[in-house]
Amino acid sequence: MSAAIDSGSDEEATTDMKREVISPAGAGSNAILSPGIRVGDLLWTAGHVGRNPETGEVPEDIKGQTRQTLENLKTVLEAGGSSLENVVKVNIYLVDVNDRPAVNEVYVEFFPSNPPGRTCFGGAQFGGNVLVEIEAVAAVIS
């Protein structure tokens, strides 16, 4: 069964919204991704890991990595004119899905009430000692 949508117009949908790359101060350049992309009133972050942007170090434990990852996301969101309070969707990628309870302990510190929609995947494979990667979509409130 197929469905047709009649917009009442024979014109193609177009948008005048521009695509803005969000790169917080101190963020290193990366040829294959942007830390965040803003289009209109939405901001998409790349997947971020728990690497400290000042030292380059990654904590050894899942709680430390989750905390640093969420701090890194917060920095990108704020550079793009948003905040953790305006996040509407989060995707979490874990090497070991059994780390989810530890991740949740830290996650609620950053999203204490009215948390965003969330998906959590296990079985991810990252280089080095990275255990978690998190990406988010947030509204930009003008």
C-alpha positions in Angstrom: 0.0 0.0 0.0 1.4 3.4 -0.9 0.4 6.8 0.3 0.6 10.2 -1.4 0.9 13.5 0.3 -0.5 16.5 -1.5 1.1 19.7 -0.3 -1.1 21.8 -2.5 1.8 23.0 -4.5 3.8 21.8 -7.5 7.0 23.4 -6.1 9.8 21.4 -4.5 10.5 22.0 -0.8 13.4 24.3 -0.2 15.1 25.8 2.8 17.1 29.0 3.3 18.7 27.7 6.4 22.4 27.6 6.5 24.7 24.9 7.8 27.0 26.2 10.5 30.0 24.2 11.8 30.4 24.5 15.6 33.9 24.1 16.8 34.5 25.2 20.4 37.6 27.2 21.3 40.6 24.9 21.8 39.1 22.1 19.7 41.6 20.5 17.5 40.9 20.3 13.7 39.7 17.0 12.3 39.6 16.4 8.6 36.7 13.9 8.8 34.2 15.4 11.2 32.9 18.6 12.8 32.3 18.7 16.6 28.8 20.1 15.9 26.6 21.2 13.1 23.8 23.8 13.5 21.0 24.1 11.0 18.3 26.5 12.0 17.2 25.8 15.6 18.8 22.4 15.8 22.3 21.4 16.7 23.7 17.9 16.0 26.9 16.9 17.7 29.4 14.4 16.4 30.0 11.4 18.6 32.4 12.5 21.4 34.6 10.4 23.6 36.2 11.0 27.0 39.4 12.5 25.8 40.4 15.6 27.8 40.8 18.4 25.2 43.6 20.0 27.2 45.7 16.9 28.0 44.6 14.4 25.4 44.2 11.8 28.1 41.3 9.4 28.4 40.3 8.2 31.9 40.7 4.4 32.4 37.3 3.8 33.9 33.8 4.0 32.4 32.5 6.6 34.9 35.5 8.9 34.2 35.1 8.5 30.5 31.3 9.2 30.6 31.8 12.3 32.7 34.5 13.7 30.4 32.4 12.8 27.3 29.4 14.7 28.7 31.6 17.7 29.6 32.9 17.6 26.0 29.4 17.5 24.6 28.3 20.4 26.9 31.2 22.5 25.5 30.0 21.9 21.9 26.4 22.6 22.8 27.2 25.8 24.5 29.5 26.9 21.6 26.5 26.4 19.3 24.1 28.4 21.5 22.4 25.5 23.2 22.8 23.6 26.5 22.3 20.2 28.0 18.9 21.4 29.2 17.8 21.7 25.5 19.0 18.2 24.4 16.2 16.2 22.8 18.0 13.0 21.8 21.1 11.2 22.9 22.8 8.1 21.4 25.3 6.2 23.6 27.7 3.6 22.1 29.4 1.3 24.6 32.1 -1.3 24.1 30.4 -3.4 26.9 26.6 -3.0 27.4 27.2 -4.2 31.0 28.7 -0.7 31.7 25.2 0.8 31.3 24.5 1.1 35.0 27.8 2.9 35.6 27.1 5.2 32.7 23.6 5.9 34.0 25.0 7.0 37.4 27.0 9.7 35.7 24.3 10.5 33.1 21.8 11.5 35.7 24.2 14.1 37.0 24.1 15.9 33.7 20.4 15.2 33.0 18.8 15.3 36.5 15.2 15.9 35.4 13.2 15.7 32.2 15.9 13.7 30.4 16.0 13.6 26.6 15.1 10.6 24.5 17.9 8.1 24.5 19.3 5.0 22.8 22.1 2.9 24.2 24.0 0.4 22.1 26.5 -2.2 23.2 29.2 -4.0 21.2 30.9 -0.9 19.8 34.6 -1.2 18.9 36.9 1.8 19.4 40.6 2.3 19.3 42.8 2.7 22.4 41.1 2.5 25.7 37.9 4.3 24.7 34.8 2.6 26.3 32.0 5.0 25.4 31.0 7.5 22.7 28.0 9.8 23.0 26.2 12.1 20.4 23.3 14.4 20.9 20.7 16.6 19.2 19.6 19.8 20.9 17.3 22.6 20.2 18.7 26.1 20.1 16.4 28.5 21.9 16.5 32.0 20.4 
